[in-house]
Amino acid sequence: MFTPWALNKLKHLTLDYMKISCDGKECHGFVAVHRINFALGIFHAILAIILLGVKSSKDGRAAIQNGFWGPKVIAWLSLIVLTFFIPQGFFITWGNYFALFGAILFLLLGLILLVDLAHTWAEYCLEKIEFHDSRAWRGILLGSTLGMYLAALALTIVMYIFFAHGGCSMNQAAITVNLILLLIVSFVSVHPTIQEYNPRAGLGQSAMVAIYCTYLTMSAVSMEPDDKHCNPILRANRGTRTASIVLGAIVTMLTIAYTTTRAATQGLALGSKGPSNYVQIGSDDVEHNLVTQQPSTRREMRAEALRAAVASGSLPASALDDRDDDDDDDSDDGSTTKDDERHATQYSYTLFHLIFLLATTWVATLLTMNVDKDKTGDFVPVGRTYWASWVKIVSAWVCYGMYTWSLVAPVALPDRFGY
């Protein structure tokens, strides 16, 4: 979309109706990038509205999420065509304000998921160690923690050697601040007060946060422009530059893919309670401290009885796999395909599409923000701008702050945490 060839093709497809220009001058597809991402965002927004309130596959709308791929592809392509008939002034405003706001939300969402992943990983290892007394998991936890800290230290040394020469004050400050914050969060994670309120906190979580934030800083200084001779990668041979651009694009897209899929399908990490087929019992009925929820249907009563039998050891765990009645497993056409969303969806369909809507704004902003349109060549290096570099640097700082708050919050707000 950033080449004259692509622009000419788009003009011909719209019978020369569409004229792509920026501030009265011809530009290389920056508005076109926003058009395509806007179309994809609208597509996900429409699906989010259509699927609002779907709780199980019994809802007829659930088939839209899991099927109708042909019509959905046609609808998406139709939206792309339609966006090229919208005046470009709308997309200049959209890109400068609305898409930027959505990109910031998506970036913050990714940081929240990273902090959640750090806690989940360390707590999972600790559970294996505590309940199974596993030496293997103890070695995995200690080895991964030490390995991530050593990797963060190695990246820091490399950055000081290659990207922090005299006159590179931005890089020097970014690298130094990252190192200081790394040491601070490591100290806070093992502080006696933090350990008293959250015994599971430790260096395992801080190591993952440290390596990720150090990677963000490394990515920032290695992808900035070389106008101050602070980025030796850009002065390397053409093959090295091309490899760095391709690698940066791959890592960026993989990060986006991970954030979208994990955020969309792991609503619990974002505070969502998820769907439920149970009704809360009044407070007067729970004095015995045995039951706080009652099944809403006969089927759920049977499932609850099966779960209780498995928990007591009366039945094997495999019995839970066969708890559905035969008429639930068999479809009208005689198929015996298992429907694992008959009672509740595995994730929120609406949240799924809203996350992808935010992802389209981030991709569009990353590709178009502050890129020099006169020096793009055949293709644009993803994220090679001062804006993108500062976004990564500040994101690392925000990530340190989020992780620190996750440690301090139980101390500051003990009533809201069950440690």
NUMI-959425 format. One record per residue (C-alpha): residue number from 0; residue in three letters; x, y negated, z. Coordinates in nm, 2 decimals, always signed. Layout:
<atoms>
   marke   firo       xx       yy       zz
     NUM    ala        X        Y        Z
...
</atoms>
This chain:
<atoms>
   marke   firo       xx       yy       zz
       0    met    +0.00    +0.00    +0.00
       1    phe    +0.30    -0.23    +0.03
       2    thr    +0.42    -0.21    -0.33
       3    pro    +0.31    -0.41    -0.64
       4    trp    +0.22    -0.08    -0.82
       5    ala    -0.03    +0.00    -0.55
       6    leu    -0.18    -0.35    -0.56
       7    asn    -0.22    -0.34    -0.94
       8    lys    -0.40    -0.01    -0.91
       9    leu    -0.63    -0.15    -0.65
      10    lys    -0.71    -0.45    -0.87
      11    his    -0.79    -0.23    -1.16
      12    leu    -1.01    +0.00    -0.95
      13    thr    -1.22    -0.30    -0.85
      14    leu    -1.24    -0.43    -1.21
      15    asp    -1.01    -0.72    -1.11
      16    tyr    -1.27    -0.84    -0.87
      17    met    -1.03    -0.82    -0.57
      18    lys    -0.73    -1.06    -0.56
      19    ile    -0.48    -0.98    -0.29
      20    ser    -0.30    -1.29    -0.16
      21    cys    -0.18    -1.43    +0.17
      22    asp    -0.19    -1.81    +0.23
      23    gly    -0.23    -1.86    -0.14
      24    lys    +0.06    -1.64    -0.24
      25    glu    +0.07    -1.28    -0.36
      26    cys    +0.15    -1.04    -0.09
      27    his    +0.23    -0.67    -0.09
      28    gly    -0.08    -0.50    +0.05
      29    phe    -0.09    -0.63    +0.40
      30    val    -0.46    -0.71    +0.37
      31    ala    -0.51    -0.38    +0.20
      32    val    -0.37    -0.19    +0.50
      33    his    -0.62    -0.36    +0.72
      34    arg    -0.90    -0.28    +0.48
      35    ile    -0.82    +0.09    +0.48
      36    asn    -0.78    +0.11    +0.86
      37    phe    -1.09    -0.10    +0.91
      38    ala    -1.29    +0.15    +0.69
      39    leu    -1.15    +0.44    +0.90
      40    gly    -1.24    +0.25    +1.22
      41    ile    -1.59    +0.18    +1.11
      42    phe    -1.63    +0.55    +1.02
      43    his    -1.53    +0.65    +1.37
      44    ala    -1.75    +0.38    +1.52
      45    ile    -2.05    +0.51    +1.33
      46    leu    -1.99    +0.86    +1.44
      47    ala    -1.94    +0.74    +1.80
      48    ile    -2.29    +0.58    +1.80
      49    ile    -2.45    +0.88    +1.63
      50    leu    -2.31    +1.13    +1.88
      51    leu    -2.38    +0.91    +2.19
      52    gly    -2.53    +1.13    +2.46
      53    val    -2.45    +1.47    +2.31
      54    lys    -2.40    +1.71    +2.60
      55    ser    -2.40    +2.05    +2.44
      56    ser    -2.42    +2.22    +2.10
      57    lys    -2.80    +2.27    +2.16
      58    asp    -2.83    +1.91    +2.05
      59    gly    -2.88    +1.90    +1.68
      60    arg    -2.63    +1.61    +1.64
      61    ala    -2.34    +1.83    +1.77
      62    ala    -2.32    +1.99    +1.42
      63    ile    -2.21    +1.65    +1.28
      64    gln    -1.90    +1.67    +1.50
      65    asn    -1.81    +2.03    +1.42
      66    gly    -1.92    +2.05    +1.06
      67    phe    -2.04    +1.86    +0.75
      68    trp    -1.68    +1.79    +0.65
      69    gly    -1.77    +1.73    +0.28
      70    pro    -2.03    +1.46    +0.35
      71    lys    -1.80    +1.30    +0.61
      72    val    -1.51    +1.28    +0.37
      73    ile    -1.73    +1.13    +0.10
      74    ala    -1.87    +0.88    +0.35
      75    trp    -1.52    +0.78    +0.46
      76    leu    -1.40    +0.73    +0.10
      77    ser    -1.72    +0.53    +0.03
      78    leu    -1.64    +0.30    +0.32
      79    ile    -1.29    +0.25    +0.19
      80    val    -1.42    +0.14    -0.15
      81    leu    -1.68    -0.09    +0.01
      82    thr    -1.41    -0.27    +0.22
      83    phe    -1.23    -0.38    -0.09
      84    phe    -1.53    -0.60    -0.18
      85    ile    -1.52    -0.78    +0.15
      86    pro    -1.35    -1.12    +0.12
      87    gln    -0.99    -1.11    +0.25
      88    gly    -1.04    -1.40    +0.49
      89    phe    -1.24    -1.16    +0.71
      90    phe    -0.95    -0.92    +0.73
      91    ile    -0.70    -1.19    +0.81
      92    thr    -0.91    -1.29    +1.11
      93    trp    -0.97    -0.92    +1.20
      94    gly    -0.59    -0.84    +1.18
      95    asn    -0.48    -1.14    +1.38
      96    tyr    -0.73    -1.11    +1.67
      97    phe    -0.96    -0.81    +1.69
      98    ala    -0.71    -0.54    +1.56
      99    leu    -0.44    -0.69    +1.79
     100    phe    -0.67    -0.66    +2.09
     101    gly    -0.75    -0.30    +2.00
     102    ala    -0.39    -0.22    +1.96
     103    ile    -0.30    -0.34    +2.30
     104    leu    -0.58    -0.13    +2.45
     105    phe    -0.45    +0.18    +2.27
     106    leu    -0.10    +0.11    +2.38
     107    leu    -0.21    +0.08    +2.75
     108    leu    -0.40    +0.41    +2.71
     109    gly    -0.09    +0.59    +2.59
     110    leu    +0.10    +0.46    +2.90
     111    ile    -0.17    +0.59    +3.13
     112    leu    -0.16    +0.93    +2.97
     113    leu    +0.22    +0.94    +3.01
     114    val    +0.20    +0.87    +3.38
     115    asp    -0.08    +1.13    +3.41
     116    leu    +0.13    +1.38    +3.22
     117    ala    +0.43    +1.32    +3.46
     118    his    +0.22    +1.39    +3.76
     119    thr    +0.04    +1.69    +3.60
     120    trp    +0.37    +1.85    +3.50
     121    ala    +0.54    +1.82    +3.84
     122    glu    +0.23    +1.92    +4.04
     123    tyr    +0.18    +2.23    +3.81
     124    cys    +0.54    +2.34    +3.88
     125    leu    +0.50    +2.28    +4.26
     126    glu    +0.18    +2.49    +4.26
     127    lys    +0.37    +2.78    +4.09
     128    ile    +0.65    +2.75    +4.35
     129    glu    +0.42    +2.72    +4.65
     130    phe    +0.16    +2.99    +4.57
     131    his    +0.39    +3.24    +4.39
     132    asp    +0.73    +3.16    +4.54
     133    ser    +0.86    +3.17    +4.19
     134    arg    +1.23    +3.11    +4.15
     135    ala    +1.19    +3.07    +3.78
     136    trp    +0.95    +2.77    +3.82
     137    arg    +1.18    +2.63    +4.09
     138    gly    +1.47    +2.64    +3.83
     139    ile    +1.25    +2.50    +3.56
     140    leu    +1.15    +2.20    +3.78
     141    leu    +1.50    +2.13    +3.90
     142    gly    +1.65    +2.18    +3.56
     143    ser    +1.40    +1.96    +3.37
     144    thr    +1.44    +1.69    +3.63
     145    leu    +1.82    +1.69    +3.62
     146    gly    +1.81    +1.72    +3.24
     147    met    +1.58    +1.42    +3.19
     148    tyr    +1.79    +1.21    +3.42
     149    leu    +2.11    +1.30    +3.24
     150    ala    +1.95    +1.23    +2.91
     151    ala    +1.83    +0.89    +3.03
     152    leu    +2.18    +0.81    +3.16
     153    ala    +2.33    +0.92    +2.82
     154    leu    +2.09    +0.70    +2.62
     155    thr    +2.17    +0.41    +2.85
     156    ile    +2.55    +0.45    +2.79
     157    val    +2.50    +0.48    +2.41
     158    met    +2.29    +0.16    +2.41
     159    tyr    +2.55    -0.03    +2.60
     160    ile    +2.82    +0.08    +2.37
     161    phe    +2.65    +0.03    +2.03
     162    phe    +2.37    -0.23    +2.09
     163    ala    +2.49    -0.46    +2.37
     164    his    +2.79    -0.65    +2.21
     165    gly    +2.86    -1.01    +2.29
     166    gly    +2.58    -1.24    +2.17
     167    cys    +2.32    -0.96    +2.19
     168    ser    +2.15    -1.11    +2.50
     169    met    +1.81    -0.96    +2.43
     170    asn    +1.95    -0.61    +2.41
     171    gln    +2.17    -0.65    +2.72
     172    ala    +1.87    -0.78    +2.92
     173    ala    +1.64    -0.50    +2.80
     174    ile    +1.89    -0.22    +2.87
     175    thr    +1.99    -0.36    +3.21
     176    val    +1.63    -0.42    +3.33
     177    asn    +1.54    -0.07    +3.22
     178    leu    +1.83    +0.08    +3.42
     179    ile    +1.73    -0.12    +3.73
     180    leu    +1.37    -0.02    +3.71
     181    leu    +1.47    +0.34    +3.66
     182    leu    +1.67    +0.33    +3.99
     183    ile    +1.38    +0.15    +4.17
     184    val    +1.11    +0.41    +4.07
     185    ser    +1.35    +0.69    +4.16
     186    phe    +1.41    +0.55    +4.50
     187    val    +1.04    +0.47    +4.56
     188    ser    +0.93    +0.83    +4.46
     189    val    +1.14    +0.98    +4.75
     190    his    +1.08    +0.71    +5.01
     191    pro    +0.96    +0.86    +5.34
     192    thr    +0.64    +0.65    +5.34
     193    ile    +0.54    +0.77    +4.99
     194    gln    +0.62    +1.13    +5.08
     195    glu    +0.40    +1.10    +5.40
     196    tyr    +0.09    +1.00    +5.20
     197    asn    +0.17    +1.21    +4.89
     198    pro    +0.40    +1.50    +4.95
     199    arg    +0.39    +1.61    +4.59
     200    ala    +0.55    +1.29    +4.47
     201    gly    +0.92    +1.32    +4.38
     202    leu    +1.19    +1.29    +4.13
     203    gly    +1.02    +1.54    +3.89
     204    gln    +0.76    +1.27    +3.79
     205    ser    +1.00    +0.98    +3.80
     206    ala    +1.24    +1.17    +3.57
     207    met    +0.98    +1.20    +3.30
     208    val    +0.89    +0.84    +3.33
     209    ala    +1.25    +0.74    +3.32
     210    ile    +1.34    +0.93    +3.00
     211    tyr    +1.03    +0.81    +2.82
     212    cys    +1.09    +0.44    +2.91
     213    thr    +1.46    +0.47    +2.83
     214    tyr    +1.36    +0.62    +2.49
     215    leu    +1.12    +0.32    +2.44
     216    thr    +1.41    +0.08    +2.51
     217    met    +1.64    +0.28    +2.28
     218    ser    +1.38    +0.27    +2.01
     219    ala    +1.33    -0.10    +2.05
     220    val    +1.70    -0.20    +2.02
     221    ser    +1.76    +0.04    +1.73
     222    met    +1.46    -0.08    +1.53
     223    glu    +1.51    -0.46    +1.57
     224    pro    +1.63    -0.67    +1.27
     225    asp    +2.00    -0.73    +1.23
     226    asp    +2.01    -1.10    +1.19
     227    lys    +2.23    -1.13    +1.50
     228    his    +2.44    -0.83    +1.41
     229    cys    +2.31    -0.63    +1.71
     230    asn    +2.18    -0.33    +1.52
     231    pro    +2.47    -0.13    +1.37
     232    ile    +2.22    +0.12    +1.22
     233    leu    +2.12    -0.13    +0.96
     234    arg    +2.48    -0.18    +0.86
     235    ala    +2.53    +0.19    +0.80
     236    asn    +2.51    +0.36    +0.46
     237    arg    +2.18    +0.38    +0.27
     238    gly    +2.13    +0.75    +0.37
     239    thr    +2.16    +0.67    +0.74
     240    arg    +1.92    +0.38    +0.71
     241    thr    +1.67    +0.58    +0.52
     242    ala    +1.69    +0.87    +0.77
     243    ser    +1.64    +0.63    +1.07
     244    ile    +1.33    +0.48    +0.90
     245    val    +1.18    +0.82    +0.82
     246    leu    +1.26    +0.95    +1.17
     247    gly    +1.11    +0.64    +1.33
     248    ala    +0.79    +0.67    +1.12
     249    ile    +0.76    +1.04    +1.21
     250    val    +0.81    +0.98    +1.59
     251    thr    +0.56    +0.69    +1.58
     252    met    +0.30    +0.90    +1.40
     253    leu    +0.35    +1.20    +1.63
     254    thr    +0.32    +0.97    +1.93
     255    ile    -0.01    +0.83    +1.79
     256    ala    -0.13    +1.18    +1.72
     257    tyr    -0.05    +1.30    +2.07
     258    thr    -0.22    +1.00    +2.24
     259    thr    -0.54    +1.02    +2.03
     260    thr    -0.59    +1.40    +2.07
     261    arg    -0.50    +1.41    +2.44
     262    ala    -0.70    +1.10    +2.53
     263    ala    -1.00    +1.21    +2.32
     264    thr    -1.02    +1.56    +2.46
     265    gln    -0.90    +1.50    +2.82
     266    gly    -1.16    +1.26    +2.95
     267    leu    -1.09    +1.37    +3.31
     268    ala    -0.75    +1.20    +3.29
     269    leu    -0.93    +0.87    +3.21
     270    gly    -1.17    +0.89    +3.50
     271    ser    -1.46    +1.07    +3.32
     272    lys    -1.64    +1.32    +3.53
     273    gly    -1.74    +1.52    +3.22
     274    pro    -2.07    +1.68    +3.14
     275    ser    -2.25    +1.87    +3.41
     276    asn    -2.56    +2.10    +3.42
     277    tyr    -2.60    +2.06    +3.79
     278    val    -2.82    +1.84    +4.00
     279    gln    -2.70    +1.68    +4.33
     280    ile    -2.87    +1.80    +4.64
     281    gly    -2.98    +1.54    +4.90
     282    ser    -2.75    +1.46    +5.19
     283    asp    -2.99    +1.62    +5.44
     284    asp    -2.94    +1.96    +5.28
     285    val    -2.56    +1.98    +5.31
     286    glu    -2.51    +1.99    +5.68
     287    his    -2.41    +2.36    +5.65
     288    asn    -2.12    +2.26    +5.43
     289    leu    -2.18    +2.55    +5.19
     290    val    -2.37    +2.41    +4.89
     291    thr    -2.37    +2.06    +4.75
     292    gln    -2.51    +2.13    +4.40
     293    gln    -2.79    +2.35    +4.27
     294    pro    -2.81    +2.50    +3.92
     295    ser    -3.07    +2.33    +3.70
     296    thr    -3.17    +2.65    +3.51
     297    arg    -3.20    +3.02    +3.57
     298    arg    -2.91    +3.08    +3.33
     299    glu    -2.69    +2.86    +3.55
     300    met    -2.80    +3.04    +3.86
     301    arg    -2.69    +3.37    +3.70
     302    ala    -2.35    +3.21    +3.60
     303    glu    -2.30    +3.08    +3.95
     304    ala    -2.37    +3.42    +4.10
     305    leu    -2.11    +3.57    +3.86
     306    arg    -1.85    +3.32    +3.96
     307    ala    -1.91    +3.39    +4.33
     308    ala    -1.88    +3.76    +4.26
     309    val    -1.55    +3.71    +4.07
     310    ala    -1.42    +3.49    +4.35
     311    ser    -1.49    +3.75    +4.61
     312    gly    -1.33    +4.02    +4.41
     313    ser    -1.65    +4.22    +4.34
     314    leu    -1.62    +4.17    +3.97
     315    pro    -1.32    +4.13    +3.73
     316    ala    -1.25    +3.79    +3.58
     317    ser    -1.35    +3.92    +3.24
     318    ala    -1.71    +3.93    +3.36
     319    leu    -1.73    +3.55    +3.32
     320    asp    -1.66    +3.59    +2.94
     321    asp    -1.98    +3.80    +2.90
     322    arg    -2.22    +3.60    +3.12
     323    asp    -2.42    +3.46    +2.83
     324    asp    -2.73    +3.65    +2.73
     325    asp    -2.72    +3.83    +2.40
     326    asp    -2.96    +3.59    +2.24
     327    asp    -2.72    +3.30    +2.31
     328    asp    -2.43    +3.47    +2.14
     329    asp    -2.63    +3.58    +1.83
     330    ser    -2.72    +3.31    +1.58
     331    asp    -3.03    +3.33    +1.37
     332    asp    -2.84    +3.47    +1.07
     333    gly    -2.71    +3.77    +1.28
     334    ser    -2.37    +3.62    +1.34
     335    thr    -2.21    +3.69    +1.68
     336    thr    -1.98    +3.39    +1.68
     337    lys    -1.91    +3.27    +2.04
     338    asp    -2.04    +2.92    +2.11
     339    asp    -1.83    +2.78    +2.39
     340    glu    -2.02    +2.45    +2.40
     341    arg    -2.37    +2.58    +2.44
     342    his    -2.40    +2.47    +2.80
     343    ala    -2.16    +2.17    +2.78
     344    thr    -1.92    +2.02    +2.53
     345    gln    -1.55    +2.06    +2.59
     346    tyr    -1.50    +1.69    +2.55
     347    ser    -1.69    +1.37    +2.50
     348    tyr    -1.76    +1.33    +2.13
     349    thr    -1.83    +0.96    +2.16
     350    leu    -1.50    +0.90    +2.35
     351    phe    -1.32    +1.10    +2.09
     352    his    -1.42    +0.87    +1.81
     353    leu    -1.37    +0.55    +2.02
     354    ile    -1.01    +0.66    +2.08
     355    phe    -0.95    +0.71    +1.71
     356    leu    -1.11    +0.37    +1.65
     357    leu    -0.84    +0.21    +1.88
     358    ala    -0.58    +0.42    +1.70
     359    thr    -0.67    +0.26    +1.36
     360    thr    -0.61    -0.09    +1.51
     361    trp    -0.27    +0.01    +1.65
     362    val    -0.16    +0.16    +1.32
     363    ala    -0.27    -0.14    +1.12
     364    thr    -0.11    -0.38    +1.37
     365    leu    +0.22    -0.19    +1.38
     366    leu    +0.24    -0.18    +1.00
     367    thr    +0.16    -0.55    +0.94
     368    met    +0.26    -0.76    +1.24
     369    asn    +0.54    -1.01    +1.16
     370    val    +0.70    -0.81    +0.87
     371    asp    +0.89    -1.02    +0.63
     372    lys    +0.69    -0.97    +0.31
     373    asp    +0.97    -1.08    +0.09
     374    lys    +1.22    -0.82    +0.21
     375    thr    +1.02    -0.50    +0.23
     376    gly    +1.16    -0.34    -0.08
     377    asp    +0.98    -0.02    -0.20
     378    phe    +0.84    +0.06    +0.14
     379    val    +0.82    -0.10    +0.48
     380    pro    +1.02    +0.04    +0.78
     381    val    +0.76    +0.12    +1.05
     382    gly    +0.81    -0.11    +1.35
     383    arg    +1.13    -0.29    +1.24
     384    thr    +1.03    -0.63    +1.37
     385    tyr    +1.11    -0.83    +1.68
     386    trp    +0.74    -0.81    +1.77
     387    ala    +0.75    -0.43    +1.76
     388    ser    +1.07    -0.42    +1.96
     389    trp    +0.94    -0.65    +2.23
     390    val    +0.61    -0.44    +2.24
     391    lys    +0.82    -0.13    +2.32
     392    ile    +1.04    -0.31    +2.58
     393    val    +0.74    -0.46    +2.76
     394    ser    +0.56    -0.12    +2.73
     395    ala    +0.84    +0.04    +2.92
     396    trp    +0.82    -0.21    +3.20
     397    val    +0.44    -0.17    +3.22
     398    cys    +0.49    +0.21    +3.23
     399    tyr    +0.73    +0.17    +3.53
     400    gly    +0.47    -0.05    +3.69
     401    met    +0.18    +0.20    +3.64
     402    tyr    +0.39    +0.48    +3.78
     403    thr    +0.50    +0.28    +4.08
     404    trp    +0.14    +0.19    +4.15
     405    ser    +0.04    +0.56    +4.13
     406    leu    +0.29    +0.62    +4.41
     407    val    +0.20    +0.31    +4.62
     408    ala    -0.18    +0.33    +4.58
     409    pro    -0.23    +0.62    +4.83
     410    val    -0.04    +0.41    +5.09
     411    ala    -0.23    +0.09    +5.01
     412    leu    -0.57    +0.25    +4.97
     413    pro    -0.56    +0.57    +5.18
     414    asp    -0.94    +0.60    +5.20
     415    arg    -0.96    +0.65    +4.82
     416    phe    -0.71    +0.94    +4.81
     417    gly    -0.74    +1.28    +4.96
     418    tyr    -0.37    +1.34    +5.04
</atoms>
